[in-house]
Amino acid sequence: MTSTETPIVWIMLGVAGSGKTTIGRLLADRLDCDFLEGDRRHSAANIQKMAAHTPLTDADRQGWLEAIADDIRRAIDLKRETVLTCSALKQAHRQRLMALGPVQLVWLELSESELRQRLTQRDTHYMQVELLASQLNAVEAIQPTETGILTVDSTQPPAWVVEQIWRQALHCYPQLQRDWWQR
């Protein structure tokens, strides 16, 4: 967590189906800032692999993580508040993203049964329910040493989730009362 007066890069984290895109877009609206969809940073090969229900390996994720890191660096360099999505299931991924500068991670929590239900309802996304087990196997729980990660119950309605993020964030960042371009 950062106490900086500069704009923040907010990263919505979680397993597929946790609501990263929905919550991220709503939070970006609340902050009146940019939104970037991390799934759009996957290579065509990664997307084809996931569409074929084949889990990605750490090697597959490297280019994707670097593209997201580039987006974060660009937002920081431009001093633009930005919300983006990234599963960041592994502690090393989260550490790498936080090390880039004024970054705030937000973990969206929900049960396996709720994730399964949400993924079953998806019909146009390449990340389908068949990959849920691989996501759950890959996820590394947030450790007590990973300080500064906001955690929210994502089973609640999206507006409620965003309100909880906002309340936690105001506690950490009183400067959020001012618009990002004024910080």
Secondary structure, 3 states (H helix, E strand, C coil): CCCCCCCCEEEEECCCCCCHHHHHHHHHHHHCCEEECHHHHCCHHHHHHHHCCCCCCHHHHHHHHHHHHHHHHHHHHCCCCEEEECCCCCHHHHHHHHCCCCEEEEEEECCHHHHHHHHHHCCCCCCCHHHHHHHHHHCCCCCCCCCCCEEEECCCCHHHHHHHHHHHHHHHCHHHHCCHHHC
